[in-house]
Amino acid sequence: MKTTDIEYSIILPCLNEEKTLGICIRKIHQFFSNTGLTYEIIVADNGSTDNSALVAKNNRADVIQVSQKGYGSALRHGIEHCNGKYIIMGDADDSYNFLELSLFIERLQAGYDMVMGNRFAGGITKGAMPWLHRYVGNPFLSASLHIRKSNS
């Protein structure tokens, strides 16, 4: 990570998401517009064959091309290219509400090392999460990290 004045790097792994990517980027810009916080948006394009990269550039996001396939590769390369003190990642399919980033930022500024969103608490839109991820992957990850549900 480079030393800059950027506080937050928002990383969006992307693969053929031209229909929703612009919505996500505009929500991020909208959220930060009145905060006074510095930020960057990095789209880690993992081989899109649609206009995702153009959509990102037209919406003032930086695009890095990731040739190694896979979601983890896109995330890793996005993190390697970010300049912010804090890293926030979200999907480019508009399944996250980027207008609610304050929930993460408050905890990061309070000194938390890691903050994770919980799709289960707010409900999951039908079709937004594959069965295997919903009933196996996420519960396993949550249990292994010993995440405690908090109402704060």
HELIX and SHEET records of a PDB file:
HELIX    1   1 GLU A   18  PHE A   32  1                                  15    
HELIX    2   2 SER A   52  ASN A   58  1                                   7    
HELIX    3   3 TYR A   71  HIS A   81  1                                  11    
HELIX    4   4 PHE A   98  GLU A  100  5                                   3    
HELIX    5   5 SER A  102  GLN A  109  1                                   8    
HELIX    6   6 ARG A  119  GLY A  122  1                                   4    
HELIX    7   7 TRP A  131  LEU A  132  1                                   2    
HELIX    8   8 HIS A  133  GLY A  137  3                                   5    
HELIX    9   9 ASN A  138  LEU A  145  1                                   8    
SHEET    1   A 4 ASP A  62  GLN A  65  0                                        
SHEET    2   A 4 TYR A  39  ASP A  45  1                                        
SHEET    3   A 4 TYR A   8  CYS A  14  1                                        
SHEET    4   A 4 TYR A  86  MET A  89  1                                        
END                                                                             
